[in-house]
Amino acid sequence: TLFPLQAALGYDVAQNLFIGHENIIMEGVSDLIYLSTISAYLEGENRPGLRPTARLLPAGGASDIATFIALLGAQLHVVVVLDGNAQRQRIDNAIAQGRLAAQRVLTMDTFCNIKRADIEHLFTPDEYLRIYNATFKTNIAAANLQGNDRIIERLERHEGKEFNHGRVAQSFLNNQKEIIPTLSADTINRFEALIQALNNALPKAISTTP
């Protein structure tokens, strides 16, 4: 992903790349794909989408988010959205040290009833399975999966390996016109709630009037 590269490049280059007032840092490219795609759909339905001035920045992991915040300090205004199972220690340290406001850190499990949720868990299990099956040309039904934990964990147990979340997200992006109309109202509402929370957590727009 791009973000770890920016951290390696250092303060001056990163500052030049990301001068902005409305920045949303997330853990991975999958988050960016789902959020931006469903935001565009919501706007097409005359519902609130992400602020057009907000930029989405995939970091590659919670620890990389904290590294970049440490590099830029107060120079970059950010909202952070984390998976519910993220290792938060470095993020919490950034909050304790005053580099990040606690109210600008959101977690996915706030927006669904699944503990340690990833963004994929804003979909229903059946919806995510349909996208997964189309991506990997499988025919897995929810009844084939053991356990009552997160759908991703159940899939990985069933397959006996980790799978590429990015490939599923890319498949969703490529087939969004067919997939999004099949999503339940509850799923769309969960994404809308997350998007509204992100908009509310962003800093107020800076006036350019002298």
N, C-alpha and C positions, 0 to 999 in steps of 0.2 A: 504494500500500500504506500501511498505518498507520504503520509505523516511521519513515520519513523525516519524517512530520508530527510525531511525538513529538520527534524531534531538534530540529525548528524551534521547538517550544514551549518548550524549555529544561529546565534541570536540575530545578526544583521540580515542574513539572507531570509530567514523565516519571517522577520518583521516586514521586510519588503514584500514577501509573498502574500501575507495575510493581514494587511491593514484593513480593518473593518470593525464595525460596532455591533454587528448582529451575527455572531458565529455560534453554530451548534456543533459541538464535538461529540462524536459517537464512536463506538468501538470498532465497527467494521463496515465494509462496503455493502454488505447485505442490508444493514440498517438504512444506509443512504438510499438504496434502490427502493425498498418498501415505502419509506417515508416520502420520497420525492414523487414516486408513481401514484400513490394513493392521495397525496396532497393535490396533485394535478387533477385526479378524478373528482375529488371533492369540489374543487373550484369549478369544474365543468357542471357540477350539480348545484351551483350557487350556494355552496356550503364553505365554511372557513377552511382555507389551506394555510400552508406555511407562509409567513411574510415573504414577499418577493425579494426583499433586501437581505434576507437571512441566507448565509452560506453554510452548507453541510460539509463537515470535514471528518472523514473516517480516519481514526488514529491507529487501528491495528491492535488495540488492547487497552485495558484500563491503565496499565503501568505507563504506556506511551502517552496517554492523556496527561498524566501527572508530570511526566518529563517535559512536555512542551509547555505546560503552565509554568513550571519552574524556570524554563528558559526565558519566557516572555514576561513573567510577573504581571504587573498592572498594565502592561502595554496592550494586552489583548483581552477584550471583554468576551466572555464565553458563557454558554450554557452547556452542560454536560449531560448526556443521557447514557445510562449504564444498563447492561444486562443485570438481572437480579442476582446472578451468581458471580458477579465480578469480584475480583480481589480489590477491596476498597481501601486498604490501609494507606496507600500513597495519596489517594484522593482525599481521605479524611485528614491526612497530615497537611495537605494543601489548604483545606478549610481551616484547620486549627492555626495555621501560620498566616492566615489572612489573605492568601493568594487567590482564593476561590470562595464565593458566597454559597453557603449551604442551600439557600433557596433556589440556586441555579444548578443544582444536581438532581436529576430525575432518574428513577429506576423503572424498568419495564413492568415489574410485578405490581406496581401501583395501579396499572391500567387493566389488569386481569386478575382472576382469582387463582393463579398458579404461582406457587412459591418458586423463587429463583428463575423467573421467566426471562427468556430471550424475546427478541422482537417477533420471532416466529410463533410465539405462543399467543399473540394477539389474534391469530387465525384460530378457528376451531381445529381439533385434531383431524377430522375428516377433510377439511379444506386443505390443510397442509399436506396430508397424505396424497391428495389428488395432484398437487403441484410436484411433490416428490416423485410419485409414480410416473408422471409425464416426463420428468427430467431424466430419470434413470431407466426408463422402460421396464418398470417393475409393476407388480399387481398386488401390493400389500394392502390388506384391509386392517382396520383398527382391531378387529377380533383376532388377528394374527399376532398382535403385540402384547407382550406380558407386562404386567405392572400397571400402576396408576400414577406414575410420576410423569415428568415432562415428556412430550411426544418425541423430542429429539433423543432423549436418553433411551426411550423404548425402541426407536428405530435403530440406534446404534447397537443395542443389545441384539436385536433381531438379525442385523446384518453382520455382527461380529467385528465391526470396525467403525471408526469415525467416518463421516461423510463430509463432502465439501458443501458447506452452507451457501457459499457464493455461487455455485453452479445452480442450485435451486432458485436463488434470487434472480440470477440471470435468465433462467427459464421463465420465471414470473414476469420479468421485464419484457422479454421477447413476445410473450403471449398475453399481455395485460388486457387487451381488448376482449379476449375470450374469457379470461379468468375473473376479472373484477366484477362483472355483472352476476357471477354465480356466488359471490361472497354474501354471507348473511348480513342482515342489518346490524346485528350485534357486533360483528367483526368490524364493519365500517365505522360504527360508533366508537369502538375502542381506539381505532387509529385516529379518529377525529378528536377524541379526548386527549390523546397524547400530543397531537399537533397543537391544540389549543393551549395545553399546559406549556409547551415549548414557546409558543408565541408570548404567553403571559410572563414567562421567566426571562425572556430577552430584555436587554436594557431598552429604555425608551429611546426613540429615535433622536439623534442630535440635530438641532436646528442649525442650518447654515446661514441664517439671516444675520447680518452684522449687528 
